[in-house]
Amino acid sequence: MMHEKVTGIMIYYYFVCRRKLWLFHNDISMEDENELVQIGKFIDSNSYSSERKHIMINEEINIDFAESQGVIHEIKKSRKIEDASVWQLKYYLYYLKQYGVENIEAKLDYPLLKKTVDVSLTEQDEKKMTEILDNIKEIIQSEDIPECLNNNICKKCAYFDLCMI
């Protein structure tokens, strides 16, 4: 069963910071002005220029690029929060499977590092994904903002000033 309007970025934020997920969902965006976000967008727009890029499906998933051989890719600038990136790609595979699109591969690309990580979706991942989607729904429907993490990744977050006030 598909959950309404859970985007790939929401999956990513779920693993990074639940507070960031809640703020993002409630249209509190601070990323447009963030230098690190701008660097990431630059890397994305200047990498893999010959491929079909930014494939938006139902305003829910935005595949960075796809190869004609049935391989989807997500581009990231660093491996610091790799688990979140892996689950974002697993969500894309899960989402596409819900619409009957199967037998595709997924790769996480780090152009600056010249590294690629293969990502797959197992049966166990699918079960965990339904839990993740339920948790996301609970977070975004809550009237209460989740607690601030205040850990190392917070210092480079676009929401840092807002959370630390």
Salt bridges, closest charged atoms under 4 A:
GLU31 OE2 - LYS20 NZ 3.15
ASP32 OD1 - LYS41 NZ 3.95
ASP44 OD2 - HIS54 NE2 2.87
GLU67 OE2 - HIS73 NE2 2.44
GLU74 OE2 - LYS76 NZ 3.28
GLU82 OE2 - ARG79 NE 2.84
ASP109 OD2 - HIS73 ND1 2.44
ASP118 OD1 - LYS107 NZ 2.58
ASP125 OD2 - LYS90 NZ 2.51
GLU126 OE2 - LYS97 NZ 2.68
ASP134 OD1 - HIS3 NE2 3.71
